[in-house]
Amino acid sequence: MRYRKPDHSQTDKRGFRTKREAELFLASVEAKSTGRYIDPTRARVTIVEWMTLWVNSRSDLRPSTLDRVQGVVRNHIIPALGNIALADLGRLQAQQWASRLSATQSPGSVRKIVNVLAAGLQLAVDDGRIRPTRRCG
């Protein structure tokens, strides 16, 4: 399959067994509802790489808040999710991770930990690395 990126550069992807597979791939890299292109190579960065980059970009936080956020990333997000690529982190997987946190953390702490991950992932959406999730109901 040959397609163009938003910068008008052309790229190829091979290895599809059927035309349907190729069409599904194309649909996965084009956000048709918004018209925004998502380059799948930009979502191959791991959670540990992305969250580290995100934390290091947070010059807007007070030192005490930054220290807390770094601790959350280091102690809760990286050990459980760090080796997963951004593109491969599913909503169910994130929900299961958050549920496991409940065994050792208070509800307020779980909320704060999950909010740190959500903020980092929101930047990935804003940066065009992953698509936003749709909320039902």
N, CA and C atoms as a LAMMPS dump frame, in Angstrom:
ITEM: TIMESTEP
0
ITEM: NUMBER OF ATOMS
411
ITEM: BOX BOUNDS ff ff ff
-5.0000000000000000e+02 5.0000000000000000e+02
-5.0000000000000000e+02 5.0000000000000000e+02
-5.0000000000000000e+02 5.0000000000000000e+02
ITEM: ATOMS id mol type element x y z
1 1 1 N 0.85 -1.164 0
2 1 2 C 0 0 0
3 1 3 C 0.901 1.233 0
4 2 1 N 0.544 2.189 -0.77
5 2 2 C 1.26 3.458 -0.83
6 2 3 C 0.286 4.558 -0.431
7 3 1 N 0.738 5.426 0.463
8 3 2 C -0.105 6.528 0.898
9 3 3 C 0.75 7.727 1.222
10 4 1 N 0.098 8.875 1.352
11 4 2 C 0.798 10.118 1.64
12 4 3 C 0.523 10.567 3.068
13 5 1 N 1.573 11.092 3.679
14 5 2 C 1.458 11.676 5.007
15 5 3 C 1.02 13.128 4.85
16 6 1 N 0.628 13.783 5.94
17 6 2 C 0.192 15.183 5.845
18 6 3 C 1.253 16.117 5.272
19 7 1 N 2.53 15.773 5.45
20 7 2 C 3.589 16.621 4.903
21 7 3 C 3.816 16.346 3.416
22 8 1 N 2.937 15.545 2.82
23 8 2 C 2.933 15.184 1.407
24 8 3 C 4.056 14.228 1.02
25 9 1 N 4.801 13.703 1.991
26 9 2 C 5.787 12.681 1.663
27 9 3 C 5.057 11.36 1.47
28 10 1 N 5.59 10.553 0.614
29 10 2 C 4.956 9.293 0.282
30 10 3 C 5.646 8.175 1.048
31 11 1 N 4.875 7.212 1.491
32 11 2 C 5.436 6.081 2.211
33 11 3 C 4.737 4.805 1.771
34 12 1 N 5.397 3.676 2.003
35 12 2 C 4.863 2.376 1.602
36 12 3 C 4.713 1.468 2.808
37 13 1 N 3.78 0.572 2.719
38 13 2 C 3.601 -0.473 3.716
39 13 3 C 3.254 -1.734 2.959
40 14 1 N 4 -2.796 3.219
41 14 2 C 3.789 -4.059 2.508
42 14 3 C 3.432 -5.167 3.485
43 15 1 N 3.11 -6.31 2.925
44 15 2 C 2.9 -7.504 3.723
45 15 3 C 1.45 -7.81 4.055
46 16 1 N 0.513 -7.16 3.395
47 16 2 C -0.89 -7.445 3.652
48 16 3 C -1.298 -8.685 2.869
49 17 1 N -2.057 -9.556 3.505
50 17 2 C -2.512 -10.765 2.812
51 17 3 C -3.742 -10.497 1.959
52 18 1 N -4.55 -9.517 2.376
53 18 2 C -5.77 -9.223 1.628
54 18 3 C -5.931 -7.715 1.476
55 19 1 N -6.787 -7.361 0.544
56 19 2 C -7.093 -5.95 0.365
57 19 3 C -7.764 -5.396 1.622
58 20 1 N -8.574 -6.198 2.26
59 20 2 C -9.255 -5.779 3.484
60 20 3 C -8.254 -5.423 4.583
61 21 1 N -7.196 -6.218 4.741
62 21 2 C -6.144 -5.912 5.715
63 21 3 C -5.501 -4.569 5.42
64 22 1 N -5.238 -4.324 4.147
65 22 2 C -4.628 -3.051 3.748
66 22 3 C -5.564 -1.888 4.057
67 23 1 N -6.836 -2.067 3.793
68 23 2 C -7.806 -1.009 4.074
69 23 3 C -7.925 -0.747 5.579
70 24 1 N -7.883 -1.804 6.381
71 24 2 C -7.935 -1.63 7.83
72 24 3 C -6.71 -0.898 8.337
73 25 1 N -5.548 -1.203 7.752
74 25 2 C -4.338 -0.493 8.138
75 25 3 C -4.475 0.985 7.804
76 26 1 N -4.927 1.286 6.615
77 26 2 C -5.083 2.675 6.207
78 26 3 C -6.053 3.396 7.132
79 27 1 N -7.132 2.737 7.498
80 27 2 C -8.098 3.354 8.417
81 27 3 C -7.469 3.605 9.783
82 28 1 N -6.519 2.742 10.171
83 28 2 C -5.904 2.923 11.488
84 28 3 C -4.939 4.099 11.525
85 29 1 N -4.408 4.52 10.397
86 29 2 C -3.475 5.646 10.396
87 29 3 C -4.132 6.958 10.001
88 30 1 N -5.354 6.899 9.592
89 30 2 C -6.089 8.122 9.271
90 30 3 C -7.262 8.25 10.232
91 31 1 N -7.293 9.27 10.961
92 31 2 C -8.443 9.508 11.842
93 31 3 C -9.504 10.179 10.994
94 32 1 N -10.35 9.372 10.374
95 32 2 C -11.301 9.9 9.399
96 32 3 C -12.315 10.851 10.01
97 33 1 N -12.674 10.615 11.255
98 33 2 C -13.688 11.489 11.853
99 33 3 C -13.17 12.901 12.061
100 34 1 N -11.874 13.045 12.33
101 34 2 C -11.326 14.376 12.552
102 34 3 C -10.482 14.852 11.385
103 35 1 N -10.142 13.933 10.493
104 35 2 C -9.276 14.299 9.385
105 35 3 C -7.82 14.403 9.79
106 36 1 N -7.498 14.014 11.031
107 36 2 C -6.114 14.077 11.514
108 36 3 C -5.408 12.769 11.224
109 37 1 N -4.233 12.883 10.678
110 37 2 C -3.412 11.722 10.373
111 37 3 C -2.616 11.33 11.605
112 38 1 N -2.579 10.053 11.912
113 38 2 C -1.79 9.53 13.017
114 38 3 C -0.707 8.649 12.411
115 39 1 N 0.542 9.073 12.52
116 39 2 C 1.667 8.304 12.005
117 39 3 C 1.972 7.188 13.001
118 40 1 N 1.79 5.925 12.608
119 40 2 C 1.962 4.831 13.561
120 40 3 C 3.386 4.717 14.112
121 41 1 N 4.37 5.212 13.403
122 41 2 C 5.741 5.127 13.899
123 41 3 C 5.946 6.026 15.112
124 42 1 N 5.155 7.095 15.245
125 42 2 C 5.297 8.005 16.383
126 42 3 C 4.699 7.419 17.656
127 43 1 N 3.882 6.38 17.542
128 43 2 C 3.266 5.753 18.709
129 43 3 C 4.047 4.528 19.171
130 44 1 N 5.195 4.268 18.557
131 44 2 C 6.012 3.121 18.964
132 44 3 C 6.852 3.404 20.198
133 45 1 N 6.912 4.654 20.624
134 45 2 C 7.658 5.016 21.82
135 45 3 C 7.008 4.317 23.017
136 46 1 N 7.835 3.847 23.95
137 46 2 C 7.297 3.14 25.111
138 46 3 C 6.722 4.114 26.132
139 47 1 N 5.924 3.581 27.024
140 47 2 C 5.344 4.394 28.09
141 47 3 C 6.451 5.021 28.934
142 48 1 N 7.509 4.256 29.248
143 48 2 C 8.602 4.813 30.057
144 48 3 C 9.269 5.975 29.329
145 49 1 N 9.5 5.85 28.026
146 49 2 C 10.128 6.939 27.272
147 49 3 C 9.208 8.151 27.215
148 50 1 N 7.922 7.902 26.949
149 50 2 C 6.982 9.016 26.811
150 50 3 C 6.748 9.731 28.133
151 51 1 N 6.527 8.971 29.202
152 51 2 C 6.252 9.596 30.493
153 51 3 C 7.479 10.353 31.009
154 52 1 N 8.664 9.845 30.739
155 52 2 C 9.881 10.556 31.123
156 52 3 C 9.976 11.877 30.359
157 53 1 N 9.713 11.824 29.058
158 53 2 C 9.718 13.032 28.242
159 53 3 C 8.663 14.02 28.747
160 54 1 N 7.481 13.508 29.047
161 54 2 C 6.393 14.358 29.526
162 54 3 C 6.76 15.028 30.851
163 55 1 N 7.259 14.239 31.8
164 55 2 C 7.623 14.808 33.105
165 55 3 C 8.705 15.867 32.936
166 56 1 N 9.701 15.599 32.105
167 56 2 C 10.794 16.554 31.903
168 56 3 C 10.342 17.831 31.199
169 57 1 N 9.187 17.784 30.55
170 57 2 C 8.679 18.984 29.865
171 57 3 C 7.801 19.839 30.781
172 58 1 N 7.534 19.39 31.997
173 58 2 C 6.599 20.069 32.9
174 58 3 C 7.279 21.148 33.731
175 59 1 N 7.661 22.21 33.092
176 59 2 C 8.278 23.336 33.795
177 59 3 C 7.239 24.2 34.52
178 60 1 N 5.963 23.902 34.323
179 60 2 C 4.894 24.675 34.94
180 60 3 C 4.562 24.216 36.359
181 61 1 N 5.146 23.106 36.8
182 61 2 C 4.813 22.564 38.114
183 61 3 C 5.728 23.097 39.205
184 62 1 N 5.17 23.281 40.391
185 62 2 C 5.986 23.633 41.556
186 62 3 C 6.928 22.462 41.848
187 63 1 N 8.07 22.733 42.449
188 63 2 C 9.021 21.654 42.742
189 63 3 C 8.415 20.496 43.536
190 64 1 N 7.573 20.783 44.499
191 64 2 C 6.967 19.711 45.299
192 64 3 C 6.006 18.869 44.456
193 65 1 N 5.257 19.517 43.581
194 65 2 C 4.338 18.794 42.7
195 65 3 C 5.116 17.968 41.692
196 66 1 N 6.163 18.546 41.121
197 66 2 C 6.991 17.812 40.165
198 66 3 C 7.605 16.587 40.829
199 67 1 N 8.051 16.723 42.062
200 67 2 C 8.634 15.602 42.789
201 67 3 C 7.601 14.493 42.991
202 68 1 N 6.371 14.873 43.328
203 68 2 C 5.3 13.879 43.5
204 68 3 C 4.991 13.175 42.185
205 69 1 N 4.894 13.935 41.09
206 69 2 C 4.602 13.361 39.775
207 69 3 C 5.731 12.411 39.347
208 70 1 N 6.975 12.807 39.554
209 70 2 C 8.105 11.936 39.223
210 70 3 C 8.036 10.642 40.027
211 71 1 N 7.663 10.738 41.29
212 71 2 C 7.525 9.545 42.119
213 71 3 C 6.422 8.627 41.627
214 72 1 N 5.314 9.181 41.21
215 72 2 C 4.208 8.383 40.67
216 72 3 C 4.661 7.65 39.412
217 73 1 N 5.327 8.371 38.524
218 73 2 C 5.805 7.758 37.281
219 73 3 C 6.806 6.656 37.603
220 74 1 N 7.753 6.955 38.46
221 74 2 C 8.83 6.008 38.796
222 74 3 C 8.311 4.777 39.551
223 75 1 N 7.402 4.985 40.497
224 75 2 C 6.988 3.904 41.384
225 75 3 C 5.753 3.127 40.948
226 76 1 N 4.897 3.744 40.134
227 76 2 C 3.631 3.094 39.807
228 76 3 C 3.419 2.865 38.313
229 77 1 N 3.805 3.814 37.494
230 77 2 C 3.524 3.687 36.059
231 77 3 C 4.598 2.866 35.356
232 78 1 N 5.855 3.212 35.541
233 78 2 C 6.941 2.521 34.838
234 78 3 C 7.022 1.036 35.179
235 79 1 N 6.961 0.64 36.463
236 79 2 C 7.074 -0.795 36.744
237 79 3 C 5.978 -1.64 36.086
238 80 1 N 4.776 -1.111 36.013
239 80 2 C 3.657 -1.89 35.482
240 80 3 C 3.45 -1.734 33.98
241 81 1 N 3.686 -0.552 33.448
242 81 2 C 3.332 -0.264 32.056
243 81 3 C 4.506 0.203 31.209
244 82 1 N 5.671 0.392 31.798
245 82 2 C 6.786 1.046 31.138
246 82 3 C 7.227 0.479 29.811
247 83 1 N 7.21 -0.835 29.655
248 83 2 C 7.722 -1.446 28.421
249 83 3 C 6.693 -1.536 27.306
250 84 1 N 5.495 -1.059 27.532
251 84 2 C 4.432 -1.097 26.531
252 84 3 C 4.544 0.12 25.627
253 85 1 N 4.362 -0.073 24.333
254 85 2 C 4.35 1.05 23.391
255 85 3 C 3.053 1.836 23.571
256 86 1 N 3.117 3.136 23.335
257 86 2 C 1.913 3.974 23.435
258 86 3 C 0.758 3.372 22.645
259 87 1 N 1.048 2.94 21.423
260 87 2 C 0.006 2.415 20.548
261 87 3 C -0.609 1.123 21.074
262 88 1 N 0.126 0.402 21.918
263 88 2 C -0.334 -0.898 22.388
264 88 3 C -1.052 -0.858 23.734
265 89 1 N -1.064 0.292 24.378
266 89 2 C -1.755 0.392 25.665
267 89 3 C -3.245 0.544 25.414
268 90 1 N -3.987 -0.473 25.779
269 90 2 C -5.437 -0.448 25.58
270 90 3 C -6.165 0.061 26.808
271 91 1 N -7.374 0.465 26.582
272 91 2 C -8.19 0.996 27.67
273 91 3 C -8.431 -0.047 28.757
274 92 1 N -8.702 -1.297 28.34
275 92 2 C -8.928 -2.367 29.31
276 92 3 C -7.666 -2.624 30.128
277 93 1 N -6.528 -2.635 29.468
278 93 2 C -5.253 -2.852 30.163
279 93 3 C -5.008 -1.754 31.206
280 94 1 N -5.277 -0.522 30.844
281 94 2 C -5.107 0.59 31.781
282 94 3 C -6.098 0.476 32.94
283 95 1 N -7.327 0.059 32.645
284 95 2 C -8.331 -0.118 33.694
285 95 3 C -7.931 -1.228 34.658
286 96 1 N -7.395 -2.32 34.132
287 96 2 C -6.95 -3.417 34.988
288 96 3 C -5.782 -2.976 35.874
289 97 1 N -4.863 -2.195 35.31
290 97 2 C -3.745 -1.659 36.088
291 97 3 C -4.272 -0.788 37.239
292 98 1 N -5.21 0.085 36.924
293 98 2 C -5.778 0.961 37.948
294 98 3 C -6.501 0.147 39.021
295 99 1 N -7.18 -0.907 38.63
296 99 2 C -7.865 -1.76 39.6
297 99 3 C -6.875 -2.453 40.523
298 100 1 N -5.736 -2.886 39.991
299 100 2 C -4.708 -3.527 40.822
300 100 3 C -4.114 -2.539 41.825
301 101 1 N -4.059 -1.271 41.469
302 101 2 C -3.553 -0.265 42.402
303 101 3 C -4.402 -0.2 43.668
304 102 1 N -5.685 -0.485 43.532
305 102 2 C -6.604 -0.399 44.665
306 102 3 C -6.235 -1.349 45.795
307 103 1 N -5.489 -2.398 45.489
308 103 2 C -5.107 -3.362 46.518
309 103 3 C -4.102 -2.779 47.501
310 104 1 N -3.306 -1.794 47.056
311 104 2 C -2.25 -1.254 47.922
312 104 3 C -2.364 0.248 48.162
313 105 1 N -3.287 0.908 47.484
314 105 2 C -3.397 2.362 47.572
315 105 3 C -4.807 2.767 47.985
316 106 1 N -4.908 3.912 48.616
317 106 2 C -6.219 4.457 48.964
318 106 3 C -6.913 4.944 47.688
319 107 1 N -8.233 5.081 47.723
320 107 2 C -8.935 5.578 46.532
321 107 3 C -8.402 6.937 46.053
322 108 1 N -8.077 7.817 46.987
323 108 2 C -7.532 9.124 46.6
324 108 3 C -6.184 8.99 45.912
325 109 1 N -5.347 8.104 46.394
326 109 2 C -4.039 7.889 45.773
327 109 3 C -4.184 7.266 44.394
328 110 1 N -5.093 6.309 44.267
329 110 2 C -5.34 5.692 42.955
330 110 3 C -5.756 6.766 41.96
331 111 1 N -6.654 7.643 42.378
332 111 2 C -7.123 8.725 41.495
333 111 3 C -5.957 9.608 41.067
334 112 1 N -5.074 9.961 41.995
335 112 2 C -3.923 10.807 41.66
336 112 3 C -2.964 10.093 40.707
337 113 1 N -2.721 8.813 40.933
338 113 2 C -1.814 8.032 40.074
339 113 3 C -2.393 7.927 38.668
340 114 1 N -3.672 7.602 38.58
341 114 2 C -4.33 7.475 37.274
342 114 3 C -4.351 8.826 36.558
343 115 1 N -4.554 9.906 37.294
344 115 2 C -4.561 11.234 36.678
345 115 3 C -3.195 11.591 36.081
346 116 1 N -2.113 11.139 36.706
347 116 2 C -0.775 11.385 36.147
348 116 3 C -0.638 10.671 34.811
349 117 1 N -1.033 9.398 34.752
350 117 2 C -0.972 8.673 33.481
351 117 3 C -1.861 9.342 32.441
352 118 1 N -3.073 9.722 32.84
353 118 2 C -4.008 10.359 31.903
354 118 3 C -3.442 11.659 31.344
355 119 1 N -2.783 12.443 32.176
356 119 2 C -2.198 13.701 31.702
357 119 3 C -1.083 13.441 30.7
358 120 1 N -0.252 12.447 30.976
359 120 2 C 0.809 12.101 30.027
360 120 3 C 0.244 11.601 28.709
361 121 1 N -0.792 10.778 28.768
362 121 2 C -1.416 10.268 27.549
363 121 3 C -2.16 11.362 26.791
364 122 1 N -2.699 12.341 27.504
365 122 2 C -3.364 13.461 26.824
366 122 3 C -2.38 14.24 25.967
367 123 1 N -1.15 14.402 26.457
368 123 2 C -0.142 15.071 25.636
369 123 3 C 0.172 14.236 24.397
370 124 1 N 0.179 12.917 24.529
371 124 2 C 0.404 12.051 23.368
372 124 3 C -0.706 12.233 22.332
373 125 1 N -1.938 12.415 22.8
374 125 2 C -3.057 12.698 21.885
375 125 3 C -2.846 14.061 21.229
376 126 1 N -2.55 15.063 22.052
377 126 2 C -2.363 16.424 21.537
378 126 3 C -1.183 16.501 20.571
379 127 1 N -0.181 15.654 20.77
380 127 2 C 1.01 15.631 19.928
381 127 3 C 0.805 14.788 18.666
382 128 1 N -0.372 14.191 18.508
383 128 2 C -0.67 13.407 17.315
384 128 3 C -0.019 12.033 17.31
385 129 1 N 0.296 11.496 18.469
386 129 2 C 0.923 10.176 18.543
387 129 3 C -0.112 9.061 18.679
388 130 1 N -1.201 9.351 19.381
389 130 2 C -2.283 8.386 19.537
390 130 3 C -3.608 9.115 19.379
391 131 1 N -4.639 8.342 19.091
392 131 2 C -5.976 8.914 18.95
393 131 3 C -6.66 9.011 20.3
394 132 1 N -7.522 9.994 20.456
395 132 2 C -8.289 10.051 21.707
396 132 3 C -9.244 8.876 21.793
397 133 1 N -9.547 8.45 22.997
398 133 2 C -10.528 7.381 23.157
399 133 3 C -11.913 7.99 23.162
400 134 1 N -12.85 7.204 22.722
401 134 2 C -14.234 7.671 22.724
402 134 3 C -14.886 7.251 24.015
403 135 1 N -15.62 8.159 24.595
404 135 2 C -16.358 7.852 25.817
405 135 3 C -17.777 7.447 25.432
406 136 1 N -18.253 6.431 26.074
407 136 2 C -19.629 5.979 25.835
408 136 3 C -20.504 6.469 26.981
409 137 1 N -21.699 6.875 26.627
410 137 2 C -22.67 7.261 27.653
411 137 3 C -22.443 8.572 28.164
